């Protein structure tokens, strides 16, 4: 089969071209006269670049037709050499008559670790010259030979060079492979603002990827089958070839068809924003419950995508998007996946029930709870450390804190409350993730007071606050008492002239504004007091003890047969005692 851009080419020509698959070069032939004639003939006939991929033994593996100025190279990328040279050499034509290797050619040579990349100049129906490139002493620099006239190509020397380079390149890769090499990613978005792509870059960095660049298509609506249009797809393919990219990260959630079509067109692994966030959660989950919730979200995401195994769900896959439940679970049949989902949901519900029991016990003891909520990387954990004087792990990364952490803090009144750090929110937070983490996120819905933490120095602060409100609303916590806390105030040149009511500018780093914030928390948690009057018999000592425990103020008038009592009680305690 002839691959690439075959549109408009008559079938009989394609059938003729397929005959070349039966050809094999000699043991010492870098390129045979037959292949030179083939490439010259059909490049002139079609007016397009043609590439041939040869095995180490000289067998034709693939033939691809490009555009007038570009040859598609997905086959090469799929054969990337992981432990050494790929065992594949690519020889392609330049219809313009120059055999000079382009930056795209050299980029593909380096990124795919080809045995060789060669360009054959074709002009006036004839092959004129050839230039060949090989990996140099390092894996980042090429060595170029030529151009050579067609009759002076050093075939035997080139083949010997490939043979000698194989062991050397394998050793270089072994020495460089420390187990910490990053995947090299290009970010892709459709109709997005620059700030959203910056956030995607931060997510990629948190997941351990090296971002090489980005590509944004300005059109509002994405392509239904391939996410981006044909022009951008071609541009992206060139960018991949010119760089050492081995991963595409898309800013939206992809359908199974979109992901498969993109991978087939580009030849490298493609993941979407959802997979990226799930991978970060898998990396940062520390508790058993957190790990179970991540696995549940991953399985729910992958279940409808099991029909097709692209590069992101490959049995040989590794890197970003593959952490968590593991290959065997992702590749299991649907029945097994559904059964596992059921088991996970049951276990998470059980853990949630245990959390509810602990929460009920705290309520009985009249312990107030304050929850830190906000956009990821707003500084919630740093603020927890500052208020509680603890050393909980904090890092300038998205989702550095995943599992809820609760610490006790003292208020200016002397009362102690529980302060809980929750998972950060982010725009386009995967639905399956919100669902899986609902039991954990309920810490926010059950709290007596919410501290909404935002990054005062972030220009997207307003948008991020909107995202937080949307998530809180989806959890049913939109009516909870709330204090707005603008963290990282030390990064501002000056504070705003007017500050909204119930809002505070603080710095967890410098302690700025923390005293005022604690006072505000103290005031907000003061119970609403009501005055109650009742008569108790002397035999009702238990109820009297409750009144004395919770009353802010109590007067008892002892009569012969009863006690007349007037007391100021918190509204909740009064309802419970008088019921």
C-alpha positions, 0 to 999 in steps of 0.5 A: 500500500502506498501511503501519504497524500494519494488524493487525485492519483490514478489507481493504476499509478499507485498499483505500479508503485506498489511493485517496488515492495518486492525489491530489496537492496544488496547487502552493501547498497545504501540505495540501489539503482532500481530505487533511484530510478523509481524515485526519479520517475514518480517524483517527476510524474506526480510533482511531489516528494516521495519517501522510501523506508528501508530496513537494515537488510535493504527491504522496502518497508514503506512508501509515502507520498508527500506534498510538493514541499513536504513528505509525511513521516508518520511511519518513521516516528512509530519506529523510533529507536528507544534503545539504539538506532531505529533500524530504518533509513529514509530516502526521500526526494526533493523535486526542486533539484537540491539534495540539501537536507532541510531542518525538518529532515535533520529534526526527524533524523535526530528525533526518530534515531534513524539509521540515516536520512537521505535526500535525492535531488530530482530535476528534469526527470532525473536523479542528480545528487544525494546527501545523507545524514547520520547521528553524530558523536552525540544524539543531538548533532548530525553528521552530513555527507555529500552531496554526491553525484548519483554515480559516486554514492559511497554505498559500502561506506554508508552501510559500514557507518550504520553498522559501526554507529549502532553499538555506539548510539545504544551505549550513548542512550544507555548512559543518558537514560537515568530514568528521569528523562522527560517526554517532549511535548507540543501543546495544541488548542482550538479557540483558547486564550493565551492564559489557558495555554499557559495553564496547560503548560503548567499542567504538563510541567507538573506531570513531568513533560518538557514543553517544546512549544504550542500551536493554537487554531483560532477558529471557534469550533474544532474539527469533528474528526481530527480536532484541528483542521488539515492546514494546522495538522500539516503545520503540526506534523512539520513542527514534530519533525523539526523538533524532538517531540514525542507527545502531543497534549490537547487542551480539550477532552478528545473523543476516541475517534479524534484521538485515534485520527490524530495519532494516525496522522501525526505518528506520536502519542496524543493525550488530552487535558483530562488524561493529563490531569488524571495522570497528575492526580495519580502521581500525587495521590498518597492515601489509599482513598486518594489512589482509589478515587484516581483509579476510579476516574481513570477507569470511567474515562477509559471504559468508552475508549477501549474499542480502539488502542491508539498510541496512548493506550498501547500495550507498550505505552509508558510515560504521561497518561499511563500511571495509575491502574496500570496497563492490565486494567486499561486493556481489560475487557469491559465486563472486568472494567465495570466490575472493578468500577463497582468494587471501587465505588463500594470501597470509596463509599465505605471510607466515606461513611467512616469519615462521616462518623468522625465528622459526626463525633466532631459535631457532637463535641461542638468542634468548628470546621473551616475548609480551604478551597480555591484554584490549584496553586493558589497557596492553600497548603502554604496558608495552612502551614502559616496558620497552623504552624506546620510543615505540610508539603507545599510546592509551586506545582499544580495539584501538589496537594491532593489528599485532604489534610486537617490541622487544629488552629487557635483563634484569638478568642482562645477557641480551637477549630479544625482547618482542612486543606482540600484539593485545588480546582482547575478549569475543565476539571474532568467530570469523572474526577469530580464524581470520584472525589465527591466524598473528599470534596464534601469536606467543603460542603460540611464545613462551617466556614469556607476560606476561598483562597485565590492568587492575588498576583495572578491576572486570571484571578477573576476567572479562577474565582468563577471556576471555584464558584462553579465547582462549589455550586456543583457540590451544593456548597454555594450558600456556605458562609465564605471569606475571600482570601487573596493570597500572595499579596507580597507579590503586589506592588500595592494593595487595592484602594478599595477592598470588598467586604469580607475580603482579606489580602494576606501573604502566607510567605511573609505572614502579612494580614494573618492576624486580621484573617484569624480575627475574621474567622473568629467573628464568622464562627461565633454562634448566633445566640438566642435567649431561652426560658424554661422550667426544669425539675430537680430530677432533670439533671442531665438537661441542666448539665447540657445547658451549663455546657453550651450556654454563653450565659445562664441564670438559675432561680431555684424554687421549691419544686423546680428551677427557673432558667434563663440562658443564652445558647447557640442556636444549634445547641438550643434546638438540640436541647429543647427538642 
